[in-house]
Amino acid sequence: MARPIPNKSARVDHFDILIIGAGLSGVAAGCHLREKCPQREFAILEARDCIGGTWDLFRYPGVRSDSDMFTLGYSFRPWTETKAIADGPSILRYIRATAREHNIDGKIRFNHRLQRASWSEKEMRWTVEVERTGPGERIYLTCNFLLMCSGYYSYQQGFTPSLPGIAQFNGAVIHPQNWTTAIDYTGKRVVVIGSGATAVTLTPELAKSAATVTLLQRSPTYVVAWPDEDRIANRLRRWLPAGTACAVTRWKNVAAGMYFYRLCKRNPARARAMILNGVRKAVGPDCDVEAHFNPRYNPWEQRLCLAPNGDFFQSIRQGRTTIVTDEIETFVETGLKLRSGRQLAADLVVTATGLDLQVFGGVELDVDGQPVDPANLLCYKGVLYSDIPNFAAVTGYSNASWTLKAELICNYVCRLL
C-alpha cells in the first residue's frame, strides 16, 4: 500500500506526470512533454526558488561548461551566442529563456522538495510527500508517472575528504559549491586542492587577482586546450538559418567527440602522446609535464578536463599559477604540510574535491510499502529501473554532453507515455 495521506479531507492535486527538478534536464523534459504529449497534465517540483539547477547553484569565479553549447544546449532551441564554451551565467540565461518561451515556467512549483514517493499497485499511482521549504509545511500530491530530473549529486554540500589538522589552520577553507560573493581572494595566497574540471576552471580565474595560486593535486588529470569559439559554426550562421547552422554544428561536434573517444579506446598510447604534446607546447619548457600532466590511467578512462583557449596553461606559463603533485600530510597554522616535507603557505584553501553523489535526489522510495534500495536495482537503457513501476530517471553521458542523452531519455519517456 502507498503511504497514507494524513489529512484525507485536504485537497490533493493529481497529475499525469510529476517531473522532479527544474534544471537543464527538467526544463528539457517539460518542453518534450509539451510538444509530444500535449494531452498529459504535468508539474515540475523544484526544491530551490529558481530555475537552473547546477547553473544557478555554482557561483565560483569562472564557472563554465566543459562541453560545447551546440551539444549541451537543446536540440529544439538553437544556441546563437558567439562562444561555444559558455560561462555559467550565459547557460543559466539560456535555460530560463527556454522555459519562458515554451511556457514551462508556469508549470514549476518552487520551494517544493520531494521527500518520499510511494507507489500503490492497487491505486496504480504514486503518492508523493513534499516539503514546502518556505513555510516548512508538508503537502501530498499524486501522479501516474514519476520522472526524476534531479541530477546525480547532493545540492546540500560538496564532497570534502578527511583533511588532517584542518582545525588548526588560521585561514579560510571553502568548497566551490558553497562559494559566495563575500569571499575575497584579492591579494591572498590561495591553494586549490583537486585536479578535476572545477579546479582547472577556477584556478586561472583566481590567479588574475590573487597574490599566488597553487593547484595541489594528488595525481594528474588529462587537460586539453580548446577554442571557446567554434569558427565553423559562426561561419555557418552567416549563410544558414540559426536552427540549421546549430543542427549541423551539433552533429559535427558529436562526430568529432565520438572519433576522439574511439581513438582513446583503440590506441590509448597515441591519444596520450597527442594530449601531452599539446600540453608541452602550451606550458613551455619550465613545467614538468610528466610529473603534473601524465596520469596513471589512459585517456577517457576518466573524464578529460577542458581549458578554453588554454587559459589554465597560460596561467602556469606566465607564472601566475604553480602546480604541485603531492599528498597532504596535515594542515598547519599557516597552510599545508605535504608528504614530501614541503609546506605551502595559504590564506585561503579551496577544496575542489568533487561532489557528494546522490541517487534519485536522495528521495525515499517504496513500492506497496516495501522500501526501494537503488543498489539492488537493474537499470534498463539507463532510464527505467526493475520493480519500480511508472518511474524513470534522466541522466546524461559521462563521455559527451549531458543534454545529448537527457533528450534521448525525454523522447523515450514521451513514446512510453
C-alpha positions in Angstrom: 0.0 0.0 0.0 1.1 3.6 -0.7 1.9 5.8 2.3 -1.4 7.1 3.6 -2.2 10.8 3.3 -2.6 12.1 6.9 -5.4 14.6 6.2 -7.7 12.8 3.8 -10.1 15.8 3.7 -7.4 18.1 2.3 -7.4 18.7 -1.5 -4.7 16.7 -3.2 -3.6 17.7 -6.7 -3.2 14.9 -9.2 -1.1 14.9 -12.3 -0.3 12.5 -15.1 3.4 13.2 -14.7 5.5 14.8 -12.0 8.9 16.0 -13.0 11.4 16.4 -10.2 13.9 19.2 -10.8 13.8 22.4 -12.8 17.4 22.4 -14.1 18.7 21.6 -17.6 17.1 18.2 -17.6 13.8 19.2 -16.0 13.2 22.0 -18.5 14.0 19.6 -21.4 11.5 17.1 -20.0 8.8 19.8 -19.7 9.4 21.0 -23.3 9.3 17.5 -24.8 6.1 16.7 -22.9 4.5 19.9 -24.1 5.3 19.0 -27.7 4.8 15.3 -27.8 2.2 14.6 -25.1 0.1 17.8 -25.0 -2.9 15.9 -23.5 -0.9 15.0 -20.4 -1.1 17.2 -17.4 2.2 17.7 -15.6 4.0 19.8 -13.0 7.7 20.3 -12.1 8.7 20.3 -8.5 11.8 22.3 -7.7 13.3 22.3 -4.2 15.0 25.7 -4.7 13.4 29.0 -5.5 14.6 29.4 -9.1 15.2 27.6 -12.4 18.6 26.5 -13.5 19.8 23.6 -11.3 23.6 23.3 -11.5 23.9 26.6 -13.4 22.3 28.6 -10.6 23.8 26.7 -7.7 27.5 27.1 -8.6 28.7 30.7 -8.3 32.5 30.3 -8.1 34.8 32.5 -10.3 35.0 31.4 -13.9 32.2 28.8 -13.7 31.5 27.4 -17.1 30.7 24.3 -19.1 33.4 22.0 -20.4 31.0 20.9 -23.1 30.2 22.9 -26.2 26.8 24.6 -26.2 25.8 23.1 -29.5 25.6 19.7 -27.8 24.9 20.9 -24.2 22.1 23.1 -25.5 18.8 21.8 -26.5 18.2 20.4 -30.0 14.9 22.3 -30.3 16.4 25.7 -29.3 19.5 26.9 -31.2 22.4 28.3 -29.4 23.1 31.7 -31.0 25.8 33.2 -28.9 29.4 33.6 -30.3 31.1 31.5 -27.7 30.6 27.7 -27.9 32.2 27.1 -24.5 29.9 29.3 -22.4 30.1 30.7 -18.9 27.7 29.8 -16.2 25.5 33.0 -16.4 25.1 32.6 -20.1 23.9 29.0 -19.7 21.6 30.0 -17.0 20.0 32.7 -19.1 19.6 30.2 -22.0 17.8 27.6 -19.7 15.5 30.3 -18.3 14.7 31.7 -21.7 13.9 28.3 -23.0 11.5 27.7 -20.1 9.8 31.0 -20.6 9.5 30.6 -24.4 7.9 27.1 -24.1 5.6 28.1 -21.2 7.3 25.7 -18.8 8.0 28.3 -16.1 4.3 28.3 -15.2 4.4 24.6 -14.6 7.1 24.9 -11.9 6.3 24.7 -8.2 9.3 26.3 -6.5 10.4 25.5 -2.9 8.9 22.1 -3.2 11.4 19.5 -2.0 10.3 15.9 -2.7 10.9 13.7 0.4 9.2 10.4 -0.2 7.4 8.7 -3.0 5.1 5.7 -2.5 3.7 3.5 -5.3 0.4 1.7 -4.8 -0.3 -1.2 -7.1 -3.9 -1.2 -6.1 -4.4 2.5 -7.0 -1.9 2.4 -9.8 -0.4 5.7 -8.9 2.3 7.5 -6.9 1.7 9.4 -3.7 4.5 11.9 -3.0 5.3 13.7 0.2 6.7 17.2 -0.4 8.2 19.7 1.9 7.5 23.3 1.1 10.9 24.8 2.0 9.5 28.3 2.7 6.8 27.7 5.3 8.1 24.3 6.2 4.8 22.5 5.8 4.3 19.0 4.3 1.9 18.5 1.4 0.9 15.5 -0.7 0.5 15.1 -4.4 -0.4 12.1 -6.6 0.7 11.2 -10.1 0.6 8.3 -12.6 4.3 8.7 -13.6 7.3 10.0 -11.8 10.2 11.4 -13.8 13.4 12.2 -11.9 15.4 15.1 -13.3 17.3 15.8 -10.1 20.8 15.1 -11.3 23.4 12.9 -9.6 24.7 14.8 -6.7 23.6 16.5 -3.5 22.8 20.2 -3.6 23.3 20.5 0.2 27.1 20.1 0.2 30.0 19.1 -1.9 32.4 16.2 -1.2 35.3 17.0 1.1 37.6 14.2 2.2 39.1 14.0 5.6 41.7 16.7 5.9 44.0 16.1 8.9 44.8 19.1 11.1 42.3 21.4 9.4 41.1 22.8 12.8 44.5 24.4 13.4 44.6 26.3 10.1 44.3 30.1 10.6 42.9 30.8 7.1 39.6 30.1 5.4 38.5 26.9 3.7 35.7 26.8 1.1 34.2 24.2 -1.2 33.4 25.7 -4.6 29.8 24.5 -4.2 29.4 26.9 -1.3 31.1 29.9 -3.0 29.5 33.3 -2.4 30.4 36.8 -3.5 31.5 37.6 0.1 34.7 35.5 -0.4 37.6 37.9 -1.1 40.7 36.3 -2.6 42.3 39.5 -3.9 46.0 39.7 -2.9 45.8 36.4 -1.0 47.8 33.2 -1.1 45.4 30.6 -2.5 45.7 26.8 -2.6 43.3 24.9 -4.7 43.0 21.2 -3.8 42.0 19.0 -6.7 42.7 18.2 -10.3 39.2 17.9 -11.9 37.1 20.2 -14.1 36.3 22.6 -11.2 39.9 23.1 -10.2 41.0 23.6 -13.8 38.2 26.2 -14.3 38.7 28.0 -11.0 42.5 28.3 -10.9 43.2 30.7 -13.8 40.3 32.9 -12.8 41.6 33.2 -9.2 45.1 33.8 -10.5 44.0 37.1 -12.1 43.8 38.9 -8.7 45.3 36.6 -6.0 48.8 37.1 -4.8 49.7 33.5 -5.6 47.7 30.4 -6.7 48.9 26.9 -6.2 47.0 23.9 -7.6 47.7 20.9 -5.3 46.8 17.5 -6.9 47.3 14.0 -5.6 47.6 12.7 -9.1 47.4 14.3 -12.6 44.4 14.6 -14.9 44.4 14.9 -18.7 43.8 18.5 -19.7 43.1 19.6 -23.3 43.1 23.2 -24.6 40.2 24.1 -26.9 39.0 27.3 -28.5 35.9 28.8 -26.8 34.5 29.9 -30.2 33.5 27.5 -33.0 34.7 29.2 -36.1 32.8 26.8 -38.4 29.5 27.4 -36.5 30.0 31.2 -36.6 30.6 31.0 -40.4 27.6 28.7 -41.0 25.4 31.3 -39.3 26.2 33.8 -42.0 24.7 31.6 -44.7 22.2 29.3 -43.0 19.2 29.8 -40.6 20.1 29.6 -37.0 18.4 26.3 -36.4 20.1 24.7 -39.4 23.5 26.0 -38.5 23.1 24.8 -35.0 22.0 21.3 -36.0 24.9 20.9 -38.5 27.4 22.0 -35.8 25.8 19.8 -33.2 26.3 16.7 -35.4 29.8 17.8 -36.4 30.7 18.0 -32.7 29.0 14.7 -31.9 31.0 13.0 -34.6 34.3 14.6 -33.6 33.7 13.6 -30.0 32.9 10.0 -30.9 36.0 9.8 -33.1 38.4 11.0 -30.4 36.7 8.8 -27.8 37.2 5.8 -30.0 40.8 6.8 -30.7 41.4 6.9 -27.0 40.0 3.4 -26.6 41.6 1.8 -29.6 45.0 3.4 -29.5 45.5 4.9 -26.0 49.2 5.4 -26.4 48.7 7.6 -29.5 46.0 9.6 -27.7 48.1 10.1 -24.7 51.0 11.3 -26.8 48.7 13.7 -28.7 47.4 15.2 -25.4 50.8 15.5 -23.8 52.4 17.1 -26.8 49.7 19.7 -26.8 50.4 20.4 -23.1 54.2 20.7 -23.6 53.6 23.4 -26.3 51.1 25.2 -24.1 53.0 25.3 -20.8 56.5 25.8 -22.1 59.8 24.2 -21.1 59.8 25.1 -17.4 56.9 22.9 -16.4 57.4 19.2 -15.6 54.7 17.7 -17.9 55.5 14.1 -16.9 55.0 14.8 -13.2 52.0 17.1 -13.4 50.0 16.1 -16.6 50.7 12.4 -17.3 48.0 10.4 -15.4 48.4 6.7 -14.4 45.3 5.8 -16.5 44.6 6.0 -20.2 42.7 8.9 -21.8 38.9 8.7 -21.3 39.1 6.1 -18.5 38.1 9.2 -16.6 36.6 12.4 -18.0 39.0 14.8 -19.6 39.3 18.4 -18.5 38.9 21.3 -20.9 40.9 24.6 -20.8 39.2 27.2 -23.1 41.8 28.9 -25.2 44.4 27.2 -23.0 43.7 29.6 -20.1 44.9 27.1 -17.5 48.2 26.5 -19.3 48.7 30.2 -19.9 48.3 30.9 -16.2 51.1 28.4 -15.5 53.4 29.6 -18.2 53.0 33.2 -17.1 54.0 32.2 -13.5 50.6 33.2 -12.0 49.8 29.6 -11.1 52.0 26.9 -9.7 51.1 23.2 -9.9 52.2 20.8 -7.2 51.7 17.0 -7.4 51.9 15.6 -3.8 49.7 14.5 -0.9 48.6 16.3 2.2 50.2 15.2 5.4 48.4 17.8 7.6 47.2 21.3 7.7 49.3 23.7 9.8 48.5 27.1 11.1 49.9 28.9 8.0 48.9 26.4 5.3 49.6 22.8 4.4 52.4 20.4 5.1 52.9 17.8 2.3 54.1 14.2 2.4 57.3 15.3 0.7 58.0 17.7 3.6 57.2 20.7 1.5 55.0 23.4 3.0 52.5 25.6 1.1 51.6 28.9 2.7 47.9 29.8 2.3 45.4 32.4 3.4 42.5 30.6 1.5 42.2 26.9 0.7 39.6 25.9 -1.9 38.6 22.2 -1.8 37.7 21.4 -5.4 37.5 17.8 -4.4 34.3 16.7 -6.1 30.6 16.2 -5.5 28.6 14.2 -3.0 26.9 11.6 -5.2 23.2 11.0 -4.7 20.8 8.6 -6.4 17.3 9.9 -7.3 17.9 13.1 -5.4 18.0 11.3 -2.1 14.3 10.6 -2.2 12.9 7.7 -0.2 11.0 5.3 -2.5 8.7 2.5 -1.6 6.5 0.1 -3.7 3.5 -1.1 -1.8 5.2 -0.3 1.4 8.5 -2.1 0.6 11.5 0.3 0.7 13.5 0.5 -2.6 17.2 0.1 -2.3 18.8 1.6 -5.5 21.9 -0.6 -5.1 19.8 -3.7 -5.8 18.0 -2.4 -9.0 18.6 -3.4 -12.6 18.7 -0.3 -14.8 17.2 -0.7 -18.3 18.7 1.6 -21.1 19.9 4.0 -18.4 16.2 5.1 -17.9 13.9 2.5 -16.2 14.5 0.5 -13.1 13.5 -3.0 -12.2 10.5 -3.4 -9.9 9.7 0.3 -9.8 6.5 0.9 -11.9 5.9 4.1 -13.9 9.2 5.6 -12.9 12.2 6.9 -14.9 15.3 8.9 -14.2 17.2 11.3 -16.5 21.0 11.2 -16.5 23.4 12.4 -19.1 26.5 10.9 -20.7 29.8 10.8 -18.9 31.9 10.9 -22.1 29.8 13.5 -24.0 27.5 16.4 -23.3 24.8 15.7 -20.6 21.9 17.0 -22.7 22.5 14.6 -25.6 21.5 11.7 -23.5 19.0 13.6 -21.4 17.0 14.5 -24.5 17.1 10.9 -25.8 15.6 9.8 -22.4 12.9 12.5 -22.6 11.9 11.3 -26.1 11.9 7.7 -24.9 9.6 8.6 -21.9 7.3 10.5 -24.2 7.0 7.5 -26.5 6.4 5.3 -23.5 3.6 7.5 -22.2 
